[in-house]
Amino acid sequence: MRLKKYKCLCGVFLTAMCFTLYPSQAHMASNNHITLKGLSQHQTREETAVIALATAKATDNVLDQKSITTNNHSVADKINAILKGENKQKNDKKNDIKKEDVTPIINYNGDSILGSAIASQEQCVKYLLQRNPNPKISVSAEELVKYYYEEASKEGIRPDAAFAQALKETGYFNYGGTVTPDQNNYCGLGTTSATVKGAYFDTARLGVRAHIQHLLAYTSVRPPREDVIDPRYSLVRAVYSSSTIDTWPGLNGRWAVPGNNYGQEILQILDNITRE
């Protein structure tokens, strides 16, 4: 009797192992209501319970596997979506930067009045003629620029920056203010009001020389190398005595009144010249 019961239990165990190893068959058996013959009702119930348990475990394993796969896909998809979104934002920002008007990088090599040129004479001429093909001057554009480079170099003044100041003062040699072209006055020397025209100079070179000397009066205690023809040179030196102004922004409110951003605007013109 005990041997028979032992065989039955072994049979149950082997059956469970089979269905555990082959869950699809167990699932099929459960779904198709396959009857296991040769077993008592008690054994059949046990077998049915084992089959159900094996089937449930198998189903759970399949579902868990699907869930993991689905979750993995879901996480991967989310990561890819985020990365794509970030890349899109980066690309959009790059495109926005390209579309925006980017502020130009200033290239005027400092704001000192004294020094050497960074722009060539050709760049100065080209910049002037592009903005005013017919400047109201008594010499050619090339000759006037040459005077600035020669006269400024004598005194250690930056010639390209001094020429940029002349462009600002004369409206690119269009004039239209108190000073007129026949004065050869390129920096408003002596023009103290709307009714005072200021200084006259016989030639373009002398007008340039007076301009450079007036800059030197602000920036150095050393007298000019040429005879003084700037009518206000002594006045400036008397006011500033041993003091000097080293930078173009330092002329704000001094060379021109009120002169807000006066020096900065000169430097911006110089920066534009260097881009030619």
C-alpha positions as a Python dict, from the first residue, in 0.01 Angstrom:
ca = {
    (1, 'M'): (0, 0, 0),
    (2, 'R'): (280, 233, 93),
    (3, 'L'): (464, 138, -226),
    (4, 'K'): (158, 219, -433),
    (5, 'K'): (119, 557, -263),
    (6, 'Y'): (488, 625, -317),
    (7, 'K'): (454, 549, -688),
    (8, 'C'): (155, 780, -713),
    (9, 'L'): (343, 1063, -547),
    (10, 'C'): (639, 1005, -777),
    (11, 'G'): (401, 1016, -1071),
    (12, 'V'): (258, 1344, -951),
    (13, 'F'): (604, 1490, -904),
    (14, 'L'): (722, 1380, -1248),
    (15, 'T'): (410, 1517, -1408),
    (16, 'A'): (462, 1854, -1236),
    (17, 'M'): (820, 1860, -1354),
    (18, 'C'): (714, 1792, -1709),
    (19, 'F'): (461, 2069, -1708),
    (20, 'T'): (703, 2304, -1541),
    (21, 'L'): (962, 2232, -1808),
    (22, 'Y'): (702, 2252, -2084),
    (23, 'P'): (460, 2522, -1972),
    (24, 'S'): (305, 2561, -2314),
    (25, 'Q'): (177, 2204, -2299),
    (26, 'A'): (38, 2267, -1953),
    (27, 'H'): (-128, 2579, -2076),
    (28, 'M'): (-270, 2384, -2367),
    (29, 'A'): (-394, 2114, -2136),
    (30, 'S'): (-564, 2365, -1912),
    (31, 'N'): (-723, 2550, -2200),
    (32, 'N'): (-837, 2236, -2380),
    (33, 'H'): (-951, 2058, -2062),
    (34, 'I'): (-736, 1753, -2129),
    (35, 'T'): (-824, 1472, -1888),
    (36, 'L'): (-538, 1287, -1729),
    (37, 'K'): (-642, 922, -1728),
    (38, 'G'): (-544, 651, -1482),
    (39, 'L'): (-555, 881, -1179),
    (40, 'S'): (-797, 896, -891),
    (41, 'Q'): (-1010, 1205, -836),
    (42, 'H'): (-777, 1313, -556),
    (43, 'Q'): (-476, 1264, -779),
    (44, 'T'): (-652, 1438, -1063),
    (45, 'R'): (-723, 1738, -841),
    (46, 'E'): (-360, 1740, -733),
    (47, 'E'): (-247, 1716, -1093),
    (48, 'T'): (-488, 1990, -1193),
    (49, 'A'): (-354, 2211, -914),
    (50, 'V'): (3, 2143, -1018),
    (51, 'I'): (-78, 2212, -1381),
    (52, 'A'): (-257, 2533, -1287),
    (53, 'L'): (35, 2642, -1072),
    (54, 'A'): (287, 2561, -1344),
    (55, 'T'): (71, 2734, -1602),
    (56, 'A'): (35, 3041, -1383),
    (57, 'K'): (407, 3056, -1324),
    (58, 'A'): (477, 3013, -1692),
    (59, 'T'): (224, 3281, -1779),
    (60, 'D'): (370, 3511, -1517),
    (61, 'N'): (718, 3451, -1655),
    (62, 'V'): (600, 3531, -2007),
    (63, 'L'): (417, 3841, -1889),
    (64, 'D'): (713, 3951, -1680),
    (65, 'Q'): (941, 3902, -1977),
    (66, 'K'): (703, 4100, -2199),
    (67, 'S'): (675, 4366, -1932),
    (68, 'I'): (1052, 4393, -1903),
    (69, 'T'): (1085, 4410, -2280),
    (70, 'T'): (805, 4664, -2301),
    (71, 'N'): (951, 4867, -2017),
    (72, 'N'): (1295, 4847, -2172),
    (73, 'H'): (1152, 4968, -2501),
    (74, 'S'): (961, 5236, -2318),
    (75, 'V'): (1269, 5361, -2132),
    (76, 'A'): (1482, 5346, -2445),
    (77, 'D'): (1216, 5529, -2641),
    (78, 'K'): (1195, 5796, -2373),
    (79, 'I'): (1572, 5837, -2364),
    (80, 'N'): (1585, 5864, -2742),
    (81, 'A'): (1300, 6113, -2738),
    (82, 'I'): (1474, 6323, -2475),
    (83, 'L'): (1803, 6312, -2664),
    (84, 'K'): (1629, 6401, -2989),
    (85, 'G'): (1452, 6683, -2813),
    (86, 'E'): (1778, 6815, -2667),
    (87, 'N'): (1950, 6789, -3003),
    (88, 'K'): (1661, 6970, -3164),
    (89, 'Q'): (1681, 7245, -2904),
    (90, 'K'): (2057, 7275, -2959),
    (91, 'N'): (2007, 7291, -3335),
    (92, 'D'): (1730, 7545, -3294),
    (93, 'K'): (1957, 7757, -3073),
    (94, 'K'): (2237, 7734, -3330),
    (95, 'N'): (1996, 7838, -3603),
    (96, 'D'): (1868, 8121, -3387),
    (97, 'I'): (2224, 8243, -3333),
    (98, 'K'): (2284, 8235, -3707),
    (99, 'K'): (1964, 8426, -3773),
    (100, 'E'): (2024, 8688, -3505),
    (101, 'D'): (2218, 9001, -3577),
    (102, 'V'): (2535, 8926, -3390),
    (103, 'T'): (2708, 9227, -3241),
    (104, 'P'): (3041, 9266, -3425),
    (105, 'I'): (3360, 9209, -3231),
    (106, 'I'): (3539, 9538, -3181),
    (107, 'N'): (3878, 9531, -3352),
    (108, 'Y'): (4025, 9880, -3291),
    (109, 'N'): (4317, 9754, -3079),
    (110, 'G'): (4241, 9947, -2762),
    (111, 'D'): (4106, 10295, -2703),
    (112, 'S'): (4434, 10486, -2680),
    (113, 'I'): (4473, 10809, -2878),
    (114, 'L'): (4849, 10757, -2908),
    (115, 'G'): (4987, 10467, -3106),
    (116, 'S'): (5021, 10322, -3453),
    (117, 'A'): (4759, 10245, -3714),
    (118, 'I'): (4588, 9910, -3746),
    (119, 'A'): (4395, 10001, -4062),
    (120, 'S'): (4572, 10058, -4392),
    (121, 'Q'): (4541, 10374, -4598),
    (122, 'E'): (4359, 10171, -4862),
    (123, 'Q'): (4100, 10060, -4607),
    (124, 'C'): (4039, 10420, -4501),
    (125, 'V'): (3992, 10536, -4860),
    (126, 'K'): (3765, 10246, -4946),
    (127, 'Y'): (3550, 10298, -4638),
    (128, 'L'): (3506, 10670, -4711),
    (129, 'L'): (3420, 10627, -5079),
    (130, 'Q'): (3173, 10349, -5011),
    (131, 'R'): (2976, 10583, -4784),
    (132, 'N'): (3034, 10902, -4979),
    (133, 'P'): (3155, 10860, -5338),
    (134, 'N'): (3185, 11238, -5374),
    (135, 'P'): (3339, 11379, -5054),
    (136, 'K'): (3355, 11759, -5034),
    (137, 'I'): (3730, 11795, -4999),
    (138, 'S'): (3989, 12000, -5191),
    (139, 'V'): (4210, 11697, -5266),
    (140, 'S'): (4149, 11335, -5355),
    (141, 'A'): (4046, 11088, -5087),
    (142, 'E'): (4377, 10906, -5128),
    (143, 'E'): (4575, 11228, -5078),
    (144, 'L'): (4378, 11335, -4770),
    (145, 'V'): (4426, 10994, -4606),
    (146, 'K'): (4798, 11012, -4687),
    (147, 'Y'): (4819, 11346, -4503),
    (148, 'Y'): (4662, 11192, -4196),
    (149, 'Y'): (4913, 10908, -4191),
    (150, 'E'): (5208, 11140, -4240),
    (151, 'E'): (5107, 11412, -3993),
    (152, 'A'): (4981, 11177, -3722),
    (153, 'S'): (5289, 10955, -3741),
    (154, 'K'): (5509, 11259, -3668),
    (155, 'E'): (5330, 11320, -3340),
    (156, 'G'): (5263, 10962, -3234),
    (157, 'I'): (4887, 10992, -3284),
    (158, 'R'): (4700, 10696, -3433),
    (159, 'P'): (4634, 10808, -3794),
    (160, 'D'): (4345, 10576, -3870),
    (161, 'A'): (4164, 10678, -3550),
    (162, 'A'): (4222, 11048, -3623),
    (163, 'F'): (4079, 10996, -3972),
    (164, 'A'): (3779, 10818, -3815),
    (165, 'Q'): (3726, 11128, -3599),
    (166, 'A'): (3734, 11347, -3911),
    (167, 'L'): (3467, 11126, -4068),
    (168, 'K'): (3247, 11172, -3762),
    (169, 'E'): (3305, 11549, -3737),
    (170, 'T'): (3233, 11620, -4105),
    (171, 'G'): (2960, 11361, -4162),
    (172, 'Y'): (3186, 11165, -4398),
    (173, 'F'): (3282, 11495, -4562),
    (174, 'N'): (2924, 11578, -4647),
    (175, 'Y'): (2931, 11864, -4398),
    (176, 'G'): (2590, 12030, -4366),
    (177, 'G'): (2661, 12196, -4029),
    (178, 'T'): (2833, 12518, -3927),
    (179, 'V'): (3168, 12426, -4085),
    (180, 'T'): (3189, 12439, -4466),
    (181, 'P'): (3421, 12244, -4700),
    (182, 'D'): (3628, 12548, -4798),
    (183, 'Q'): (3760, 12582, -4440),
    (184, 'N'): (3970, 12263, -4461),
    (185, 'N'): (3868, 12222, -4099),
    (186, 'Y'): (3816, 11851, -4042),
    (187, 'C'): (3755, 11843, -3669),
    (188, 'G'): (3540, 12146, -3583),
    (189, 'L'): (3832, 12352, -3451),
    (190, 'G'): (3708, 12679, -3303),
    (191, 'T'): (3344, 12599, -3379),
    (192, 'T'): (3196, 12685, -3042),
    (193, 'S'): (2836, 12749, -3149),
    (194, 'A'): (2599, 12731, -3445),
    (195, 'T'): (2699, 13080, -3550),
    (196, 'V'): (3077, 13050, -3504),
    (197, 'K'): (3228, 12878, -3807),
    (198, 'G'): (3569, 12822, -3651),
    (199, 'A'): (3916, 12808, -3800),
    (200, 'Y'): (4015, 12827, -4167),
    (201, 'F'): (4323, 12659, -4315),
    (202, 'D'): (4478, 12733, -4651),
    (203, 'T'): (4536, 12373, -4755),
    (204, 'A'): (4410, 12026, -4674),
    (205, 'R'): (4747, 11927, -4527),
    (206, 'L'): (4746, 12223, -4288),
    (207, 'G'): (4392, 12137, -4184),
    (208, 'V'): (4505, 11782, -4104),
    (209, 'R'): (4812, 11910, -3917),
    (210, 'A'): (4600, 12140, -3699),
    (211, 'H'): (4369, 11848, -3621),
    (212, 'I'): (4662, 11629, -3511),
    (213, 'Q'): (4811, 11911, -3302),
    (214, 'H'): (4483, 11960, -3123),
    (215, 'L'): (4474, 11589, -3035),
    (216, 'L'): (4832, 11616, -2910),
    (217, 'A'): (4732, 11908, -2685),
    (218, 'Y'): (4497, 11674, -2498),
    (219, 'T'): (4725, 11371, -2486),
    (220, 'S'): (5076, 11500, -2421),
    (221, 'V'): (5268, 11781, -2253),
    (222, 'R'): (5525, 11761, -2532),
    (223, 'P'): (5497, 12042, -2789),
    (224, 'P'): (5428, 11955, -3155),
    (225, 'R'): (5723, 11878, -3384),
    (226, 'E'): (5594, 12127, -3642),
    (227, 'D'): (5512, 12494, -3581),
    (228, 'V'): (5184, 12525, -3396),
    (229, 'I'): (4897, 12619, -3627),
    (230, 'D'): (4615, 12491, -3404),
    (231, 'P'): (4452, 12814, -3279),
    (232, 'R'): (4336, 12646, -2958),
    (233, 'Y'): (4645, 12445, -2872),
    (234, 'S'): (4769, 12687, -2601),
    (235, 'L'): (4421, 12713, -2450),
    (236, 'V'): (4395, 12336, -2403),
    (237, 'R'): (4745, 12313, -2255),
    (238, 'A'): (4670, 12597, -2014),
    (239, 'V'): (4352, 12424, -1893),
    (240, 'Y'): (4502, 12076, -1852),
    (241, 'S'): (4855, 12181, -1752),
    (242, 'S'): (5038, 11859, -1659),
    (243, 'S'): (4725, 11646, -1697),
    (244, 'T'): (4652, 11451, -2014),
    (245, 'I'): (4373, 11247, -2168),
    (246, 'D'): (4490, 10914, -2302),
    (247, 'T'): (4179, 10758, -2453),
    (248, 'W'): (3915, 10845, -2709),
    (249, 'P'): (3629, 10802, -2459),
    (250, 'G'): (3821, 11047, -2240),
    (251, 'L'): (3727, 11319, -2491),
    (252, 'N'): (3358, 11277, -2409),
    (253, 'G'): (3223, 11613, -2295),
    (254, 'R'): (3557, 11782, -2366),
    (255, 'W'): (3614, 11784, -2740),
    (256, 'A'): (3241, 11789, -2802),
    (257, 'V'): (2965, 11897, -2561),
    (258, 'P'): (2769, 11716, -2432),
    (259, 'G'): (2967, 11452, -2620),
    (260, 'N'): (2793, 11142, -2486),
    (261, 'N'): (2969, 10834, -2633),
    (262, 'Y'): (3174, 11064, -2855),
    (263, 'G'): (3493, 10862, -2824),
    (264, 'Q'): (3312, 10529, -2848),
    (265, 'E'): (3153, 10633, -3177),
    (266, 'I'): (3493, 10722, -3319),
    (267, 'L'): (3623, 10380, -3220),
    (268, 'Q'): (3321, 10214, -3380),
    (269, 'I'): (3397, 10393, -3707),
    (270, 'L'): (3758, 10276, -3680),
    (271, 'D'): (3635, 9922, -3622),
    (272, 'N'): (3421, 9948, -3935),
    (273, 'I'): (3723, 10071, -4134),
    (274, 'T'): (3928, 9767, -4029),
    (275, 'R'): (3661, 9539, -4174),
    (276, 'E'): (3706, 9671, -4528),
}
